[in-house]
Amino acid sequence: MTKKQIAILLLLLSFFTLNGCITEEDDTIDPPSGNTDIPTDPGGTAPTPVINNVIPSAQFTKVTGNENRIQINLLGIIDPVTNQAINFVANQNTFVTEDGILQGIKVTKVSGGGTTLRADICFVVDNSGSMGEEADSVARKIIAFSSFLQASGLDVRVSVVGHGYNSDSKVYGARNFTDATTLSGYLNRRTGLERTVGFSGSDSAQLQSAANLFGNQSQGDENSIIGIKFADSLFTWRSGANRVYVIFTDEPTQPGGNSFWATQDFLSKWSVAKGTIHTVYSSDTTRTWVALQNERPWDLSKGTGGTTKFIPATAVGLDLTTLPVTGALVNSYLIEFVTSNPTGVHTVVITVKTTTADGKAEFIGIRYQ
């Protein structure tokens, strides 16, 4: 063999050896993603809402062991025109963009394929004197409602805040998140207005101390906003769980001229990540409404994507399992996509658009947990 032939042979051997190494290395660097069930990004953009009569509410989590896979716990939405739950369909009426890129998404309804979604529900109860007719009925129905949701494919925890016992806006009782049975024990300690008076649980002393300080900041009379702020700042909300408030009242929101406790100021500081507020109102809806004095309680629901139910003053026949909020909870969905960066800071936009209901929610500067 000539020197030239040897040189060519050595060159060919080097090439095939190097090529084999590259192929083997590529197999190591680029393993199967484990996310083949999620569609690729479709390109294009999400449609622009024009009706803006719904607000999506969601929480985000990373999948353990597959951190590029992001799960969205999307609370169901009741179409305000049809009064039916929206059936979310990937990139047909439901869209997710991450940092401006429309995502390929997988959509699964709660209980579908064994899907269990978390929901943390806080009941905010007006226990002022005018609620005397409703108090026992509301308490009994809260217990039944909590048990119903736990049996519906949701991982539910429940809590309660009682406010306005002496016809002011202070917090008079609270029970941090627990199960339906424990909440039942708390509500059944007493009867009437005192069902939601007093603090219970391992953190009861802390909650009572905070209530004394928290309430002293307020002005005005009955006001569900103080109960919501109390729970938002002090309760142990779970990561990835949908945050849901259900307020029971028969009085206007009464900030007493103090904008800090007024609806407009409250909504301007509320983010979609803090959850939705749902109203059960048992009084006259035609009364005179005055900003900073007597405000519509259900405006809290409109401003956060929640629902509203008007009931008789005695709450006779109240069945919380038929409330619009129940429909939203049991029609929650798991939405999954593959992120571009599991440790980065992102802006995620969720858009829902049907012929009768549309809207979007922007989650700015979020880190997936």
C-alpha positions in Angstrom: 0.0 0.0 0.0 1.4 3.4 -0.9 1.9 6.2 1.5 -0.9 8.1 -0.3 -3.3 5.2 0.0 -2.5 4.9 3.8 -3.1 8.6 4.2 -6.5 8.3 2.5 -7.4 5.3 4.6 -6.5 7.0 7.8 -8.5 10.1 6.8 -11.6 7.9 6.1 -11.2 6.1 9.4 -11.0 9.5 11.2 -14.1 10.7 9.5 -16.2 7.7 10.4 -14.9 7.6 13.9 -15.7 11.3 14.4 -19.1 10.9 12.8 -20.0 8.0 15.0 -19.0 10.0 18.1 -21.2 12.9 17.1 -24.2 10.6 16.5 -23.7 8.9 19.8 -23.3 12.3 21.6 -26.5 13.6 19.9 -28.4 10.7 21.3 -27.2 11.7 24.8 -27.8 15.5 24.4 -31.3 15.2 22.8 -33.2 12.4 24.5 -37.0 11.9 24.0 -38.7 14.8 25.7 -41.5 12.8 27.3 -43.9 15.5 26.1 -45.0 14.0 22.8 -48.6 14.1 23.9 -48.5 17.9 23.8 -49.0 19.4 20.3 -46.2 21.6 18.8 -46.6 25.3 18.8 -49.1 26.2 16.0 -47.7 29.6 15.0 -49.9 32.6 14.6 -51.5 34.6 17.4 -54.4 34.3 19.8 -57.6 36.1 18.8 -58.4 39.5 20.3 -61.4 39.5 22.7 -64.1 42.0 21.7 -66.9 41.3 24.2 -64.7 41.1 27.3 -67.4 39.6 29.6 -65.2 36.8 31.2 -61.9 36.7 32.9 -59.9 33.4 33.0 -58.5 32.5 36.4 -55.6 30.0 36.7 -52.6 28.8 38.6 -49.3 27.4 37.3 -47.1 24.5 38.4 -44.1 22.6 37.0 -44.2 18.8 36.7 -41.7 17.1 39.0 -39.1 15.3 37.0 -40.2 17.1 33.8 -39.8 20.8 34.5 -40.3 21.9 30.9 -43.9 20.7 31.2 -46.1 23.4 32.7 -49.5 22.6 34.0 -52.3 25.3 34.3 -55.1 24.7 36.6 -57.8 26.7 34.8 -61.0 27.4 36.6 -64.2 26.8 34.6 -66.0 29.7 33.1 -69.8 30.1 33.0 -70.8 31.9 29.8 -72.9 34.9 31.1 -75.1 34.8 28.0 -75.9 31.1 27.9 -75.4 30.4 31.6 -73.6 27.2 30.5 -70.0 26.1 31.3 -67.6 26.7 28.4 -66.1 23.5 27.0 -62.4 24.5 26.5 -60.9 23.3 23.3 -57.2 23.7 22.5 -56.5 26.6 20.2 -60.1 26.7 19.1 -61.7 28.7 21.9 -58.8 28.5 24.5 -55.4 29.9 23.8 -52.1 30.2 25.8 -49.2 32.5 24.8 -45.9 32.5 26.6 -43.8 35.6 26.0 -45.8 36.3 22.8 -45.5 32.8 21.4 -48.8 30.9 20.9 -48.4 27.5 22.6 -49.4 24.0 21.6 -51.6 22.9 24.5 -53.2 19.7 25.8 -56.5 20.2 27.5 -58.1 17.8 30.0 -61.3 18.3 32.0 -61.2 17.7 35.7 -61.8 14.0 36.5 -61.0 13.2 32.8 -58.4 10.5 32.6 -58.0 10.6 36.4 -57.2 14.3 36.4 -57.6 15.8 39.9 -57.2 19.6 40.3 -56.7 21.6 43.5 -59.1 24.3 44.7 -58.8 26.4 47.8 -62.2 27.9 48.7 -62.8 30.6 51.3 -66.3 31.4 52.5 -66.6 35.1 53.6 -69.7 35.4 55.7 -71.4 38.6 56.8 -72.5 37.8 60.4 -74.1 41.2 61.1 -77.6 41.4 62.7 -79.4 41.6 59.4 -78.1 38.1 58.5 -79.9 36.5 61.3 -82.5 34.9 59.0 -79.9 33.4 56.7 -77.1 32.4 59.2 -78.2 28.8 60.0 -79.2 28.0 56.4 -75.9 29.4 55.0 -73.8 27.4 57.5 -75.6 24.1 56.7 -75.3 24.7 53.0 -71.6 25.5 53.3 -71.0 22.1 54.9 -73.0 20.3 52.2 -71.3 22.3 49.4 -67.8 21.4 50.7 -68.6 17.7 50.9 -70.1 17.8 47.4 -67.0 19.4 45.8 -64.7 16.9 47.5 -66.7 14.1 45.9 -66.6 15.7 42.4 -63.0 15.0 41.4 -61.5 18.1 43.0 -58.8 18.2 45.7 -60.7 20.7 47.9 -59.8 22.6 51.0 -62.2 25.0 52.6 -61.9 28.0 55.0 -64.2 30.6 56.5 -64.0 34.3 57.7 -66.8 35.9 59.6 -67.1 39.7 59.7 -69.4 42.5 60.8 -70.8 40.8 64.0 -71.3 44.2 65.7 -72.4 45.8 62.4 -68.9 47.0 61.6 -66.3 45.7 59.2 -64.0 43.9 61.6 -63.2 40.2 61.4 -64.8 38.3 64.3 -64.0 34.7 63.4 -62.0 32.5 61.1 -60.9 29.0 60.3 -57.9 28.5 58.1 -58.0 25.9 55.3 -59.1 22.4 56.3 -61.4 19.6 55.1 -65.2 19.7 55.0 -65.6 17.7 58.2 -63.4 19.9 60.2 -65.1 23.1 58.9 -68.4 21.5 59.7 -67.3 21.1 63.3 -66.3 24.7 63.5 -69.6 26.0 62.1 -71.7 23.7 64.3 -70.2 24.9 67.6 -72.9 27.5 67.8 -76.1 28.6 66.1 -77.3 31.7 64.3 -74.9 34.6 63.8 -72.3 33.2 66.1 -71.6 30.3 63.8 -68.8 32.3 62.3 -67.7 34.1 65.4 -64.5 32.9 67.1 -61.2 31.5 65.9 -60.3 27.9 65.5 -57.3 25.7 64.4 -53.7 25.5 65.3 -53.1 29.1 64.2 -56.2 30.5 66.0 -54.2 32.7 68.3 -52.3 34.2 65.4 -55.5 34.8 63.5 -57.2 36.5 66.4 -54.3 38.7 67.1 -54.1 39.7 63.4 -57.8 40.4 63.3 -57.6 42.8 66.2 -55.0 44.8 64.4 -56.4 44.3 60.9 -59.9 45.5 61.8 -58.7 48.6 63.6 -57.6 50.0 60.2 -61.1 49.9 58.8 -63.9 52.4 58.6 -67.5 52.0 57.7 -69.9 49.2 58.4 -70.4 45.7 56.9 -67.8 45.1 54.2 -66.8 41.8 52.6 -63.6 43.3 51.3 -62.0 43.2 54.8 -62.8 39.4 55.0 -61.2 38.8 51.6 -58.1 40.8 52.4 -57.8 39.0 55.7 -57.8 35.6 54.1 -55.6 36.7 51.2 -52.9 37.9 53.5 -53.1 35.3 56.3 -54.4 32.0 55.1 -52.2 29.2 53.8 -53.1 29.0 50.1 -51.6 26.1 48.2 -49.3 26.5 45.2 -51.1 25.5 42.0 -54.6 25.5 43.6 -57.3 27.7 42.2 -58.2 30.4 44.7 -62.0 30.9 45.1 -63.9 33.2 47.4 -67.6 32.9 48.0 -69.1 35.9 49.9 -72.5 35.8 51.6 -74.1 39.1 52.5 -77.3 41.1 52.5 -75.7 44.5 52.8 -73.9 46.8 50.4 -70.1 47.1 50.6 -69.7 50.0 53.0 -66.3 51.5 53.0 -67.4 54.6 55.0 -65.8 57.0 52.7 -62.4 55.3 53.0 -61.1 54.4 49.5 -58.8 51.7 51.0 -61.8 49.6 51.7 -63.7 50.6 48.5 -64.5 48.4 45.5 -62.7 50.4 42.9 -59.4 50.6 44.9 -59.6 47.0 45.8 -60.1 45.8 42.2 -57.3 48.1 40.9 -54.9 46.2 43.2 -56.3 42.7 42.7 -54.4 40.4 40.3 -55.8 37.4 38.4 -53.4 35.2 40.3 -55.2 36.0 43.6 -58.4 34.3 42.4 -62.0 34.9 41.7 -64.7 36.3 44.0 -68.3 34.9 43.8 -71.2 36.6 45.5 -74.4 35.2 47.1 -76.6 38.2 47.9 -79.8 38.0 49.9 -81.4 41.5 49.8 -82.9 44.2 47.7 -81.0 44.8 44.5 -82.8 48.1 43.7 -81.6 50.1 46.6 -79.6 53.3 46.1 -76.0 52.6 45.4 -73.4 55.3 46.3 -69.6 55.0 45.6 -67.5 55.0 48.8 -70.7 54.5 50.9 -73.1 51.8 49.6 -71.5 49.8 46.8 -72.8 46.7 45.0 -71.2 43.6 46.5 -71.4 41.7 43.2 -69.1 44.3 41.5 -66.3 42.3 43.2 -67.4 39.3 41.2 -67.7 41.2 37.9 -64.2 42.6 38.4 -62.5 39.3 39.2 -64.3 36.9 36.8 -66.6 35.5 39.4 -70.3 34.7 39.4 -73.3 36.1 41.3 -76.4 34.5 42.8 -79.4 36.4 44.2 -81.4 34.6 46.8 -84.4 35.3 49.2 -83.7 37.1 52.4 -84.4 34.0 54.4 -82.1 31.9 52.2 -84.9 29.3 52.1 -84.2 26.7 49.4 -80.5 27.7 49.1 -78.6 25.0 47.4 -74.9 25.9 47.0 -74.3 22.9 44.7 -76.4 24.7 42.1 -74.6 28.0 42.3 -72.8 29.3 39.2 -69.5 29.0 41.2 -70.1 25.3 41.5 -70.5 24.9 37.8 -67.2 26.8 37.4 -65.4 24.5 39.8 -66.6 21.2 38.5 -65.8 22.4 34.9 -62.2 23.2 35.6 -59.5 22.0 33.2 -55.9 21.0 33.2 -54.0 22.7 30.4 -50.4 21.7 29.7 -47.7 23.1 27.5 -43.9 23.0 27.1 -42.1 26.1 28.3 -39.1 27.7 26.6 -37.4 28.1 30.0 -38.6 26.5 33.2 -36.5 28.7 35.5 -37.1 32.1 33.7 -39.6 34.9 34.3 -42.5 34.9 31.9 -45.6 36.7 30.7 -48.4 34.3 30.1 -51.7 35.3 28.5 -54.7 33.0 28.6 -57.4 33.9 26.1 -60.9 32.4 25.9 -63.1 33.3 23.0 -66.5 32.0 21.9 -69.3 33.7 20.0 -71.0 34.8 23.2 -68.2 35.1 25.7 -64.6 36.2 25.6 -61.8 37.7 27.6 -58.2 37.3 28.6 -56.0 37.3 31.6 -52.4 38.4 31.7 -49.9 36.9 34.2 -46.9 39.2 34.2 -43.5 38.4 35.6 -44.4 34.9 36.8 -42.0 32.1 37.7 -43.3 28.5 37.5 -43.2 26.8 40.9 
